[in-house]
């Protein structure tokens, strides 16, 4: 399964181009799916730079309507800061509900939760996760901006779904240490892995992300039906070593996807041609300490 890479300053058109490059993969992977859950990133409902651009989701919708017999599309999120209603109003998502009759805007917290038991180096604990996000009835699609992060170096398609699916007020439960948070995200990802990921890198966030960083003009879009390889390719193109990102390291070890940039099949622009340097979070060196506590 390849990762598509296109240059574009237009989110909507760039996303459509990126999805067309992997159209065969998408159609073979998603089959005759008719129900979709699109999970944008609204970590802050007031900072648009921290959110998935509406135009990115528009591109996904256009592709779905062209290639699938759509019966239902839910656009759902459970923001960490602010309300879901604030987010869809502030970021223009209400227009999508008006334009596409099968689209509903939903707060993931309104659909109930399942207590998931995790066990890491600090012991066993439970965490409430959205039943809707866990449901096998929906194809999960994760569109997001590329952003640096304060605990796991980068936040991309996998972390968007995993942490966004945790009940509001309980997301901090996975912040149990530099190693533990990476392991716990990876464990949750085995239950919540997106079926399709899209990175809208027209403008990303660098520095003190995922909320307080600064704009990084980039002009690229990446997409794949393998989010592990997608997030690894994107993190490499952002200037980071994918093996330094703990949750990607674990998922790779467990067989969920390739993270070596030289072994990832790239369609479109080469990774070296788009590679840049995102300024990391000020805690970057501390974040790398997860590797010191790793027991092989």
Order of alpha helices (4+ residues) and beta strands (2+ residues): beta-alpha-alpha-beta-alpha-beta-alpha-alpha-beta-beta-beta-alpha-beta-beta-beta-alpha-alpha-beta-beta-alpha-alpha-beta-alpha-alpha
